[in-house]
């Protein structure tokens, strides 16, 4: 019988081997076990991985010019020196000024706001772009979402919700907000009209979260403790509404709530003064939430950089969050050591989208 191959020490495997793989391979490695998934979201691992794999990791910040009102996009990261080529004017390679509508991994879906709308898909790290066919409905866009379904071959899907000529409809004996829904598939290079979606108003001022084959938004109603989910996998689009975890029954005492993605899972952050509770949905089918962490923010740090404890914008990884400060400031806050890295922008940030991308050219048409 052949002798079993010796196993590599875990530190060597993660630090010397896994940090040199690709984003695509890393995604598959995260499915091996909960321990592997947890380690690959750790700050120390992620910093080494981005450096050795030449991965761009950070956020696209969208703001409005105070002079002409046009949308301005800026890229920020924990380590801006490592991504210095993407710090400013990241979408200037496009033929016209645009507004970001959705971001997934390294792809950006955007639209110009002239009289005749043009829709684009692009990959900023490779300066590639394609013009998309326009949706056929005449209704105004309410919100959009995008997901990359596969990278080799590349396939992505865009979901567009728009207002309906009859916005209020009765559905199952209740009054709901009626939205027109369309899907763009890079495989067919065409938009497809889907069944209308009937739901309550959504918190469209907060970005969507993507996890386990679905997009998620908070329901936008006073005292509402629900999530709207739109599933896009297997070419069988569907939607549902489900409850947030039990603590939200006492939502009056919380300062704010926010959906986030945590280690590939849908999660909810509930903030009460300087205390943040992280709830993670461990079972998407049964909609089971579990409390994973409690963070206590350093009031001293935030009084120095902002004068108050501002709301969280997004999670960068398991240990670091991006927080909107006062005026034109953003703060990368480390939960482990309570350190804060303050970034000053030229304009007040409005929308925040996570961008993680390699520098490999792709076929944006997906064929």
Secondary structure, 3 states (H helix, E strand, C coil): CCCCCCCCCHHHHHHHHHHHCCHHHHHHHCCCCHHHHHHCCCHHHHHHHHHHHCCEEEEEEEEECCCCCCEEEEEECCCCCCCHHHCCCCCCCCCCCCEEEEEECCEEEEECCCCCCCEEEEECCCCEEEEECCCCCCCCEEEEEEEEEEECCEEEEEEEEEEEEEEEEEECCEEEEEEEEEEEECCCCEEEECCCEEECCECCCCCCEEECCEEEEEECCCCCCEEEEEECHHHCCEEEEEECCHHHHHHHHCCEEEEEEECCEEEEEEEECCEEEEEEEEECCCCEEEEEEEEECCHHHHHHHCCCCCCEEEECCCCEEEEECCCCEEEEEECCCCCEEEEECCCCEEEEEEEEECCCCCCCCCC
